[in-house]
Amino acid sequence: MASSRIVRMEIGELMAQRNYAAATEKYEELVTRAPQQCLSRRHMLDIANQLMTMNRYPQAASAYEKYLRAYPTDLEVQQVKIL
């Protein structure tokens, strides 16, 4: 099993390649192992949005909530709260 740090790096690489579906799978692997893990602001939003696109609503809600807790003063907080 890869360490959380390695999985986070893999997620970053997949996001850079715009392979959001694969990055989302890696993210779910990460939070299964370490539920407290949070990605960068942009990656958290992209993962949450991808989960919504994939109709994985409970997982998307969890990712949005994690974003809101980690980045409460971010400019996009109000938009996320509407979701």
HELIX and SHEET records of a PDB file:
HELIX    1   1 SER A    4  ALA A   16  1                                  13    
HELIX    2   2 TYR A   20  ARG A   33  1                                  14    
HELIX    3   3 ARG A   41  THR A   53  1                                  13    
HELIX    4   4 TYR A   57  ALA A   70  1                                  14    
HELIX    5   5 VAL A   77  ILE A   82  1                                   6    
END                                                                             
